[in-house]
Amino acid sequence: MIHQQTLTIPTRSRGTIEITAELERIVSESGVRTGLCNVFVHHTSASLIVCENADPSVRQDLERFAARLVPDGDPLFQHTLEGSDDMPAHVRSILTQTALTIPVVDGSLALGTWQGTFLWEHRTSPHWRSVLVTVMGEA
């Protein structure tokens, strides 16, 4: 059994948006009890992460770390036509992930106690992000 659905997620600026509840809803609707949930973001300046969902300061620290690792406006970058945050957003996306695969057990995502799934927007301006969710397995 295979079930696919696309999420369209609005972002306000750089940062994370938890999508765990939406993924759980799609898994439930799919009827899959045992299998895999693959999540793919269709963009080169956003990514997907599994991260702690209990304390938001974890994700704030990740954002500060990314800013130190790949600063906006770095003179190293030639690709600046779309703004000083564009090339750093591409690098951040490449260093993280554009796809996740999460086991489905008993009809639910098999995430750990403090794990959540997040879309991580790497641009500083608002965007609409498309995330394809594919649930595969047995009913």
C-alpha positions in Angstrom: 0.0 0.0 0.0 1.3 3.5 -0.9 -0.3 6.8 0.1 1.0 10.2 -1.0 0.0 13.7 0.0 1.6 17.1 -0.4 1.7 19.7 2.4 2.0 23.4 1.6 3.6 25.2 4.5 3.8 28.9 4.8 7.0 30.3 6.4 7.5 33.7 7.9 11.3 33.9 7.8 14.2 31.8 8.9 13.4 29.2 11.6 11.7 25.9 12.2 8.1 24.8 11.9 7.0 21.6 13.5 5.1 19.3 11.1 4.9 16.2 13.3 1.1 16.5 13.8 0.5 16.9 10.0 2.7 13.8 9.3 0.8 11.8 12.0 -2.5 12.8 10.4 -1.3 11.6 7.0 0.0 8.3 8.4 -3.4 7.8 10.1 -5.3 8.6 6.9 -3.1 6.2 4.9 -4.3 3.1 6.8 -0.7 1.9 7.0 0.0 0.1 10.3 3.6 -1.1 9.6 5.9 0.6 7.2 7.8 3.8 6.4 6.9 7.5 6.1 9.2 9.4 3.6 9.1 13.2 3.8 10.7 15.3 1.0 10.9 19.1 0.7 10.9 20.4 -2.9 13.3 23.3 -2.3 17.0 24.1 -2.2 16.8 26.7 0.6 14.8 24.8 3.2 15.4 21.4 4.8 13.9 18.8 7.1 15.2 17.8 10.5 14.3 15.5 13.4 15.0 17.4 16.5 14.0 17.8 20.2 10.4 19.2 20.3 10.2 19.9 24.1 12.5 22.9 24.5 12.4 25.6 21.7 15.8 26.8 22.8 17.4 23.8 21.1 16.1 25.0 17.7 17.1 28.6 18.5 20.6 27.3 19.3 20.7 25.4 16.0 19.8 28.6 14.2 22.6 30.6 15.9 25.0 27.8 15.1 24.0 27.8 11.5 24.4 31.6 11.4 27.9 31.3 12.7 28.8 28.4 10.4 27.3 29.9 7.2 26.9 33.7 7.7 24.8 35.8 5.4 26.8 38.1 3.1 30.0 36.1 3.3 32.3 37.5 0.5 33.2 33.9 -0.4 29.9 33.5 -2.2 29.4 34.6 -5.8 25.7 33.5 -6.0 24.1 36.7 -4.6 21.5 37.6 -7.3 18.6 36.6 -5.0 20.0 38.3 -1.9 22.7 37.9 0.7 20.8 35.1 2.5 20.3 32.9 -0.6 23.6 31.1 -1.0 23.9 30.6 2.8 20.4 29.0 2.6 21.6 26.6 -0.1 24.6 25.6 2.0 22.5 25.1 5.1 20.0 22.9 3.1 22.9 20.8 1.7 24.4 20.4 5.2 21.1 19.2 6.7 18.6 17.1 4.8 15.9 17.5 2.2 14.4 14.0 3.0 13.6 12.0 6.1 12.4 8.4 6.4 10.6 7.6 9.7 9.4 4.1 10.6 5.6 3.6 11.0 4.7 1.2 13.9 1.2 0.4 14.9 -0.1 3.2 12.6 2.0 5.9 14.1 5.4 7.5 13.5 8.0 5.7 15.6 9.6 8.9 17.0 11.4 9.0 20.3 9.9 10.7 23.3 11.4 14.1 22.7 11.7 13.9 18.9 9.7 16.0 16.5 9.9 16.6 12.7 10.5 20.1 11.5 10.7 22.1 8.3 13.7 24.4 8.6 13.3 27.6 6.6 16.7 29.0 5.7 15.7 32.2 3.9 14.9 35.4 5.7 11.7 36.3 3.8 8.4 34.4 3.7 7.9 31.5 1.4 5.4 28.7 0.6 7.2 25.3 1.0 6.0 22.1 -0.6 6.6 18.9 1.3 5.7 15.5 -0.3 4.8 12.8 2.2 4.8 9.2 1.1 3.6 6.5 3.4 4.4 2.9 2.4 3.6 -0.4 4.1 1.0 -2.9 5.2 -2.4 -2.2 6.5 
